[in-house]
């Protein structure tokens, strides 16, 4: 039976859908500008410094600080 293959029912492999990135707005303590940060990639949370979507390093401000503006690069 070389060259002949039959599809067997039930042997389909399904690839799970990747979840959409969960973005969190965080105000930078130095500039008071709010940046977007991927919540699943918060590997530096012990130091309080995060990498925003725009590439800026964010030093987390108090969660009660509303900031003064939003980053235009992160909003894209």
N, C-alpha and C positions, 0 to 999 in steps of 0.2 A: 504494500500500500504506500509506496513512496510517492510523494507529490500530492496525496489526497489527505485533506484534513476536514474533519467535521467539527462544526461548532457544537460544543456541549452546553446544554442549558444550565444556567446557574453559576457559570464560572467567569462571569464578567467581573472585572476589578473596577471598582468605583473610586475615583479620586475625590477625597473630601474637599469641599469648597473652603477657600481661605477666608477667614473672617475679615471684614473691613477694618482698617486700622481705627482704633479708638483714640481720638485726639482730645487732649486736655489743654485748656488755656491756662498759662502760668505767667504771672507778672515778674519781670526782672527787677530785682531790688536796686540795681545801679541806675537803670534808665527809666524805670517805671513803665515800660512798654510791655504789653501782653503778647506772648508768643505761643504758638501751638506746638505741643510736644506729644509724640506717640506714647500712649500710656503703656504699651507692652514692652517698650524699650527703655524703661527707666532704670538702667543699670547703675547709675551714679546717685541714686536717691539717698544713700548714706552720707554723702558729702553736701547735698543740697544744690548740686550743679547739674544741669541737664543740657542736652543738645536739642535745639529747636529744629523745626522743619526747614527753616531758612539757613541753617548752619551756625547760627549764633549760639554762644554758650550763655546759658541763663542761670543766674544765681537767684534761687527762689525767694520771693518776698513773702510777707505775711499773707495768708489766704484772705484776710479782710481788706487788703489794699486793692482798691479798684483799678489802680493804674491810671495813666493819663491818655493812652492811645493804644491802638493795635498795630502789630507789625503787618505791613502791606505784602511783604515777601511770603509770610506764612499763610496769608489768606488766599493765595493763588491756588 
